[in-house]
């Protein structure tokens, strides 16, 4: 009887894990989140933020060029 409950429990656990990873990628690891975090940090030169934006923009553009249309 207990084994029957393990299947739905594991599905719920996997769903929660996937939702957590999606949230983490969207709100913590996204280029926009990194730029906003860098801009909010005190004692950061505007040149550093500008360099970060340029690097992230180039990385994103290269990723768009590689993706099939």
C-alpha positions, 0 to 999 in steps of 0.5 A: 500500500505504501509503495502505491503512494511513492509514485505520486509523491515522487511525481510531486517532488520532481515537479517541485524541483523543476519549478524551483529550478525554473524560478532560480534561472529566471530570477537569479541567473538571468542576465537581467537579474545579474545586471540589476544585482551588479547595479545595486551593489555599492561602490561599483563603477559605472564602467564595471556595470557597462562592461558586464552589460556588454559581455552578457549582451554579446553572449546572448546575441551569440546564442541567438545566432546559433539557435535554429529559426 
